[in-house]
């Protein structure tokens, strides 16, 4: 499966993970039922998929306060991504 994944250009050029590093592998773990491994790989994988599904649904179904919900989900995801990234970077150095 890893042969078909896109490489991280930031990691190849600078040797540092980007904010999205691990999302592809975490999604692969998620779809194979390895939920703990998915979380360890990329903590925001669950909330990001909820966010993506909500955006997709809101395109076809009128949802009350959809704009507000999207904003809240985006902020939650941003916080989880940043905290996870800084934790991973502090762990590596």
N, C-alpha and C positions, 0 to 999 in steps of 0.2 A: 504494500500500500504506500509506503514512504517513497517509492520510486516515482510516484505520480504527483507528489506534493510540490508546490512552488517553493523555491528556496527564498530565504530572507535576504534581500539585497543589502540591507543595513548591516546584517551580521557578516556577510561576505566582504563588504567593503571596509567596515570599521572594526569588526570583531566584537561588536556589542549587540545584544538582543534589542529588538524594537518593542514597542508597546503591544504589538500583535503576535510576537513570537510565541509559538505553542498552540495557537488557536486551531490550526489545521489538524495537528495531531490530537488535540483534546476533543475535537469534533469526531475524529475517527474512533477514539476511545468511547465517546458517548454513544455512537451508533452501534458499537459492538457490545454495549452493556457494561463497560468498565467505568462506572461513574466516579469511583474514588480516584482512579488514574487520571480521568479527564479533569477533575478538580485540581489535582496536584500539578498537572501540566499547565493549566490555564484557569485560574479561579473564576473568571468571569464568563466561562463558557455557557453555564446554565442561564444566567441573566441575559446574556447577549442573544441566545436563541429565543428566549421569551420576547425580547425586544424586536427581533427580526420577524417573528410570527405575528406579533401585535401590529407591526407596521404593515405586513402583508394583508392581514385581515381588515385593517382600517382602510385599505385601498378599495375593498369590495363591499364592506359593511359599514354603515354609518354608526359610529360609536360615540355616545355622549361623552364629552370632555376628552376626546381622543388626543387633542393637541397637548393638553395638560399632562395626560398620562405618558405620552411620548417624552415630554420634557423630563418628567420625574424618572422614567426608566433610563433616559440618556444620562442623567446626573448620577444615578445609582451605578450604572455601568462604568462611567468615567472614574468614579471613586474606587470601585473594585479593581479596575484595570491599573490605576496609578498605585494603589496600595500594594497590589500583587507585584507590580514591576519593581517598585522600590525595595520590597522584601527580597525579591529574587536577586536584584543587583547588590544589596547589602550582604546577601548570603554568598555570592560569588567572590566578593572582594574581601 
